[in-house]
Amino acid sequence: MTREDFEKQQLQYISGMSGAWGAHRVYRNNQLGIQREVVTKRKHHDDIYSGWKNGDVSYFLDGDKREFKTVDALYEAWSQKNSADIFRIY
């Protein structure tokens, strides 16, 4: 799969929570084994009307303990994992 095709893959909203500090949302693609998490803090703690700061995005790959900060880094790890899996089959 090309980088462009990888980036177009749909992620499904799985869960989220919101509190006085901010919000945490989780999106997944089970077929590819990838996950995107977004943590967004409130501008002012415990003030729901203060607005939001910019979200902090992290990506994860099933079976890999690392946290990736960019789609490029996630794609590289995903590609390496899948090429290694192909060689294991044969």
Contacts in CASP RR format, 6 or more apart in sequence:
PFRMAT RR
TARGET T0000
AUTHOR 0000-0000-0000
METHOD contacts of the structure
MODEL  1
MTREDFEKQQLQYISGMSGAWGAHRVYRNNQLGIQREVVTKRKHHDDIYS
GWKNGDVSYFLDGDKREFKTVDALYEAWSQKNSADIFRIY
3 72 0 8 1.000
3 75 0 8 1.000
6 32 0 8 1.000
6 71 0 8 1.000
6 75 0 8 1.000
6 78 0 8 1.000
7 71 0 8 1.000
7 75 0 8 1.000
9 29 0 8 1.000
9 32 0 8 1.000
9 34 0 8 1.000
10 29 0 8 1.000
11 27 0 8 1.000
11 28 0 8 1.000
11 29 0 8 1.000
11 34 0 8 1.000
11 35 0 8 1.000
11 36 0 8 1.000
12 27 0 8 1.000
12 28 0 8 1.000
12 29 0 8 1.000
13 25 0 8 1.000
13 26 0 8 1.000
13 27 0 8 1.000
14 26 0 8 1.000
14 27 0 8 1.000
14 28 0 8 1.000
15 25 0 8 1.000
15 26 0 8 1.000
16 23 0 8 1.000
16 24 0 8 1.000
16 25 0 8 1.000
16 26 0 8 1.000
17 23 0 8 1.000
17 24 0 8 1.000
18 24 0 8 1.000
20 42 0 8 1.000
20 45 0 8 1.000
20 46 0 8 1.000
21 41 0 8 1.000
21 42 0 8 1.000
21 45 0 8 1.000
22 39 0 8 1.000
22 40 0 8 1.000
22 41 0 8 1.000
22 42 0 8 1.000
22 52 0 8 1.000
23 38 0 8 1.000
23 39 0 8 1.000
23 40 0 8 1.000
23 52 0 8 1.000
24 37 0 8 1.000
24 38 0 8 1.000
24 39 0 8 1.000
24 40 0 8 1.000
25 37 0 8 1.000
25 38 0 8 1.000
25 40 0 8 1.000
26 35 0 8 1.000
26 36 0 8 1.000
26 37 0 8 1.000
27 35 0 8 1.000
27 36 0 8 1.000
27 37 0 8 1.000
27 38 0 8 1.000
28 34 0 8 1.000
28 35 0 8 1.000
28 36 0 8 1.000
29 35 0 8 1.000
32 78 0 8 1.000
33 61 0 8 1.000
33 62 0 8 1.000
34 59 0 8 1.000
34 60 0 8 1.000
34 61 0 8 1.000
34 62 0 8 1.000
34 74 0 8 1.000
34 78 0 8 1.000
35 59 0 8 1.000
35 60 0 8 1.000
35 61 0 8 1.000
35 62 0 8 1.000
36 57 0 8 1.000
36 58 0 8 1.000
36 59 0 8 1.000
36 60 0 8 1.000
37 57 0 8 1.000
37 58 0 8 1.000
37 59 0 8 1.000
37 60 0 8 1.000
38 55 0 8 1.000
38 56 0 8 1.000
38 57 0 8 1.000
39 55 0 8 1.000
39 56 0 8 1.000
39 58 0 8 1.000
40 52 0 8 1.000
40 53 0 8 1.000
40 54 0 8 1.000
40 55 0 8 1.000
40 56 0 8 1.000
41 52 0 8 1.000
41 53 0 8 1.000
41 55 0 8 1.000
42 48 0 8 1.000
42 50 0 8 1.000
42 51 0 8 1.000
42 52 0 8 1.000
42 53 0 8 1.000
43 50 0 8 1.000
43 51 0 8 1.000
43 52 0 8 1.000
43 53 0 8 1.000
44 50 0 8 1.000
44 51 0 8 1.000
57 69 0 8 1.000
58 67 0 8 1.000
58 68 0 8 1.000
58 69 0 8 1.000
59 67 0 8 1.000
59 68 0 8 1.000
59 69 0 8 1.000
59 70 0 8 1.000
59 71 0 8 1.000
59 73 0 8 1.000
59 74 0 8 1.000
60 66 0 8 1.000
60 67 0 8 1.000
60 68 0 8 1.000
61 68 0 8 1.000
61 74 0 8 1.000
61 77 0 8 1.000
61 78 0 8 1.000
61 81 0 8 1.000
64 77 0 8 1.000
64 81 0 8 1.000
66 77 0 8 1.000
68 74 0 8 1.000
68 77 0 8 1.000
END
